[in-house]
């Protein structure tokens, strides 16, 4: 877990569960769900959803579950085809997109504000994030997971561990295999939807 924390945003709480209960919990200064190792995970929690649905979930969890709202990114752990637990990163409740509708990217030696509506997709690249926008590209110092937490979910969706797309820039959705898809963006870029995210992608786009 000490190694994992090096790859996570600051102030991230971490919880690890087996198939029935939590076996590890490290709270952050910003959000503490007061989980105790040995206690069962609660219905409706990030861990419960990832284990039940057998794929990664990234969503807001209401205060009814642990007394305070939070944003969970929970990844199921497999032994062969069987889910044996989950690792959950816990953030403060996702901020409202009303606070800002743009962020700033760096291109060469300058910085540029880019509006959300002009972002086509974001791609993980060497611990930074490449931001492909209408008319150009740049880089943001935050990781893809950090930006996923900040971006408005009605516009942006995670489709792969390396990609977040702006749904308004999707031109076509093509079947790629039995349970995956290929997105053709309006700028003609082709982006894969991995099996991990295919279920949540379909759910988000209502098909």
C-alpha positions as CSV (number, residue, x, y, z in Angstrom):
1,X,0.0,0.0,0.0
2,X,2.9,2.4,0.6
3,X,4.0,1.8,-3.0
4,X,0.4,2.3,-4.3
5,X,0.1,5.7,-2.5
6,X,2.9,7.1,-4.6
7,X,0.7,6.8,-7.7
8,X,-2.4,8.3,-6.1
9,X,-3.5,11.9,-5.7
10,X,-2.8,13.5,-2.4
11,X,-5.4,13.3,0.3
12,X,-6.8,10.0,-1.0
13,X,-8.3,7.5,1.5
14,X,-7.7,3.8,0.6
15,X,-9.8,0.8,1.5
16,X,-9.2,-2.8,0.7
17,X,-11.9,-5.5,1.0
18,X,-12.0,-9.2,0.6
19,X,-15.3,-10.8,-0.6
20,X,-17.0,-10.0,2.7
21,X,-15.2,-7.4,4.8
22,X,-12.6,-4.7,4.8
23,X,-9.1,-5.8,5.6
24,X,-7.2,-2.5,5.3
25,X,-8.2,1.2,5.6
26,X,-6.1,4.3,5.5
27,X,-8.1,7.6,5.9
28,X,-7.0,11.0,4.5
29,X,-7.2,14.3,6.2
30,X,-10.0,15.4,3.9
31,X,-12.4,12.5,4.1
32,X,-12.7,9.7,6.7
33,X,-15.5,7.1,6.5
34,X,-14.4,5.7,9.9
35,X,-14.1,2.2,8.4
36,X,-12.6,-0.4,10.7
37,X,-10.7,-3.4,9.3
38,X,-12.7,-6.5,10.0
39,X,-16.2,-4.9,9.5
40,X,-18.3,-5.9,6.5
41,X,-18.6,-3.4,3.7
42,X,-22.0,-1.8,3.5
43,X,-24.6,-2.2,0.7
44,X,-24.3,0.8,-1.7
45,X,-20.7,1.4,-1.0
46,X,-18.1,1.6,-3.7
47,X,-16.6,-1.8,-2.7
48,X,-20.0,-3.4,-2.7
49,X,-20.9,-2.1,-6.2
50,X,-17.5,-3.1,-7.7
51,X,-17.7,-6.6,-6.3
52,X,-21.4,-7.1,-7.3
53,X,-21.0,-5.7,-10.8
54,X,-17.5,-7.2,-11.4
55,X,-16.1,-4.1,-13.0
56,X,-14.6,-0.7,-11.9
57,X,-17.0,1.9,-10.7
58,X,-16.4,5.6,-10.4
59,X,-19.3,7.4,-8.8
60,X,-20.7,9.6,-6.1
61,X,-21.8,7.7,-3.0
62,X,-24.6,9.3,-1.0
63,X,-24.3,10.1,2.7
64,X,-26.8,7.4,3.5
65,X,-24.1,4.7,3.3
66,X,-21.3,6.1,5.7
67,X,-22.8,9.3,7.0
68,X,-20.9,11.6,4.6
69,X,-21.0,11.8,0.8
70,X,-17.9,10.8,-1.0
71,X,-16.6,9.9,-4.5
72,X,-15.3,6.4,-5.0
73,X,-13.1,4.7,-7.6
74,X,-13.4,1.0,-6.8
75,X,-11.6,-1.8,-8.7
76,X,-12.6,-5.5,-8.2
77,X,-9.9,-8.0,-7.5
78,X,-10.1,-11.4,-9.3
79,X,-8.8,-14.9,-8.7
80,X,-9.4,-16.4,-12.1
81,X,-13.1,-15.7,-13.0
82,X,-14.1,-15.1,-9.3
83,X,-14.2,-11.7,-7.6
84,X,-12.4,-12.0,-4.3
85,X,-12.4,-8.4,-3.2
86,X,-11.9,-4.7,-4.2
87,X,-9.5,-1.8,-3.8
88,X,-11.3,1.5,-3.3
89,X,-9.9,5.0,-3.5
90,X,-12.0,7.6,-1.6
91,X,-12.2,11.3,-2.4
92,X,-14.3,14.1,-1.0
93,X,-17.7,14.5,-2.7
94,X,-17.2,15.4,-6.3
95,X,-17.1,19.2,-6.7
96,X,-19.9,20.9,-8.7
97,X,-19.0,21.6,-12.4
98,X,-20.7,25.0,-11.9
99,X,-17.6,26.3,-10.2
100,X,-15.7,26.4,-13.5
101,X,-16.2,25.3,-17.0
102,X,-12.6,25.2,-18.2
103,X,-9.1,24.3,-17.0
104,X,-5.7,25.3,-18.2
105,X,-3.3,23.2,-20.2
106,X,0.4,23.7,-21.2
107,X,1.5,23.7,-24.8
108,X,5.2,24.3,-25.4
109,X,6.1,27.2,-23.0
110,X,2.7,28.8,-22.7
111,X,-0.5,28.0,-20.8
112,X,-4.0,28.2,-22.3
113,X,-7.5,28.0,-20.8
114,X,-9.6,25.3,-22.6
115,X,-13.3,25.1,-22.1
116,X,-14.9,21.8,-21.3
117,X,-17.0,21.8,-24.4
118,X,-13.9,22.1,-26.7
119,X,-12.1,19.1,-25.1
120,X,-12.4,16.0,-27.4
121,X,-10.6,13.5,-25.1
122,X,-8.0,13.1,-22.4
123,X,-5.2,10.5,-22.6
124,X,-2.8,9.3,-19.8
125,X,0.8,9.9,-20.9
126,X,3.8,9.5,-18.7
127,X,2.1,10.5,-15.4
128,X,0.6,13.5,-17.0
129,X,-2.5,13.9,-19.1
130,X,-2.6,14.9,-22.7
131,X,-5.6,17.1,-23.5
132,X,-6.8,16.9,-27.1
133,X,-9.1,19.9,-27.8
134,X,-10.7,21.4,-30.9
135,X,-7.9,23.2,-32.7
136,X,-4.9,21.9,-30.7
137,X,-3.5,19.9,-27.8
138,X,-1.7,20.4,-24.5
139,X,-0.8,18.7,-21.2
140,X,-2.1,18.9,-17.7
141,X,0.0,18.0,-14.7
142,X,-2.8,16.1,-13.0
143,X,-3.4,12.4,-13.6
144,X,-6.3,11.0,-15.5
145,X,-7.9,9.8,-12.2
146,X,-7.6,13.3,-10.6
147,X,-9.2,14.9,-13.7
148,X,-11.9,12.3,-13.8
149,X,-12.8,13.4,-10.2
150,X,-13.0,17.1,-11.3
151,X,-14.7,16.9,-14.7
152,X,-18.5,17.1,-15.0
153,X,-19.9,13.5,-15.4
154,X,-22.6,14.7,-17.7
155,X,-20.0,15.5,-20.3
156,X,-17.0,13.2,-19.6
157,X,-16.8,9.5,-19.2
158,X,-13.9,7.1,-18.5
159,X,-13.8,4.5,-21.3
160,X,-10.3,3.0,-20.7
161,X,-7.6,3.2,-18.1
162,X,-5.8,5.6,-20.5
163,X,-8.8,7.6,-21.9
164,X,-11.6,9.9,-20.9
165,X,-13.8,11.1,-23.7
166,X,-16.2,14.0,-24.1
167,X,-19.5,12.3,-25.1
168,X,-20.6,15.3,-27.2
169,X,-17.6,14.7,-29.5
170,X,-18.4,11.0,-30.2
171,X,-19.3,10.6,-33.9
172,X,-19.9,6.8,-34.0
173,X,-19.8,3.8,-31.7
174,X,-18.6,0.6,-33.4
175,X,-18.6,-2.9,-32.0
176,X,-15.0,-4.1,-31.5
177,X,-15.6,-7.5,-30.0
178,X,-18.2,-9.4,-27.9
179,X,-18.0,-6.9,-25.0
180,X,-15.9,-3.9,-26.2
181,X,-16.4,-0.9,-28.5
182,X,-14.4,1.4,-30.6
183,X,-15.3,5.1,-30.6
184,X,-14.8,7.2,-33.7
185,X,-14.5,10.8,-32.5
186,X,-15.6,13.8,-34.6
187,X,-11.9,14.6,-35.2
188,X,-11.6,11.0,-36.7
189,X,-9.5,9.7,-33.7
190,X,-10.4,6.1,-32.8
191,X,-10.5,5.3,-29.0
192,X,-11.1,1.9,-27.5
193,X,-13.7,1.2,-24.8
194,X,-12.2,-1.6,-22.7
195,X,-14.1,-4.5,-21.2
196,X,-13.7,-3.0,-17.8
197,X,-15.6,0.1,-18.7
198,X,-18.0,-1.2,-21.4
199,X,-20.9,-1.9,-19.0
200,X,-20.7,1.6,-17.3
201,X,-20.3,3.2,-20.8
202,X,-23.5,1.5,-22.1
203,X,-25.3,2.5,-18.9
204,X,-24.2,6.1,-19.2
205,X,-25.3,6.4,-22.8
206,X,-28.5,4.5,-22.2
207,X,-28.2,1.7,-24.8
